[in-house]
Amino acid sequence: MSPSIKVFAPATVANVVCGYDVLGFAVNAPGDEVVMTRKDAPGVLISKITGDDGRLPLDPNKNTVSASVQHYLEHIGRQDIGVTIELHKKMPIGSGLGSSSASTVAGLFAINNLMGNPLTNKELVPFAMKGEELACGYGHADNVAPALLGGFVLIRSYEPLDVISLPSPEGMYAAIVYPEVDVPTKDARQMIRTKVLLKEAVTQWGNVGGLVSGLFLKDYDLIGRSMVDVLVEPTRSILIPEFYKMRALAMENGAIGFGISGSGPSVFALTRDEATARNITNALQQLLKSININSLAYVSPVNQAGPVILD
């Protein structure tokens, strides 16, 4: 019997309102699963993909999971290794919850384990970024770093890459709602302004500093008032139905703060407890239903584990 491993990797909320491309955190659900099996002949093959409605490529050079595994094997000098990959999508594609990131991270965690863990999870981040580059044209780390490391993560710098794990209050929950409308990441990125006013930049980096400080201080009020985005959200919110109504509803129901998850269309609220998070997802889903939009909801504490091996 060839060695085989099954891995789960979590979804993530990137940007966290004010931290475009530099902040993200992991959640317990949804996520993706990868089953990886050693084979005798060298090379990386994808034998099966489920849950994607046929949208993802089986070509190992075009799929984010296999492509990043190939990069990894080249880096450690083990192109003689052969593996077969099964990818089981357990989360919606194009949801703004790091769908490609979860798949890629599961694959990298699996191959690293099969190889005896020569690299740390943090050292796997650049290989996961290669997968993101393939998925959306830009190798950002605000999804893959929290998916690999768990918890809240700050990407202080991309050149050189400097990834920092942040604490978060123990009782904090995320209430996530995915309205089933299409917002491709590439399109959402292209809408964003490339030049900003200095005044707006000052507001934004004050909020990023405030949010990071709030996480360290476990100060919910500081976290909440720092969750303001003057640069990206005003443009991206146009793509999300009833965004400002949803925000008002979330805040009325006890949210600390509210915003777009990644490039959307998923939205999220941070809360002090699970009951508040559930009330918020219920209220948001009812609002979307009233305008004939189906949605999926997820309630989760901040995931501190990152990827895990399943039995």
PyMOL commands that set and color helices and strands:
alter all, ss='L'
color gray80, all
select helices_A, chain A and resi 64-75+99-114+122-136+144-149+185-190+198-217+220-226+233-239+243-252+274-290
alter helices_A, ss='H'
color red, helices_A
select strands_A, chain A and resi 4-14+23-39+43-50+82-89+152-158+161-166+173-179+257-260+267-271+295-301+308-310
alter strands_A, ss='S'
color yellow, strands_A
deselect
rebuild
show_as cartoon
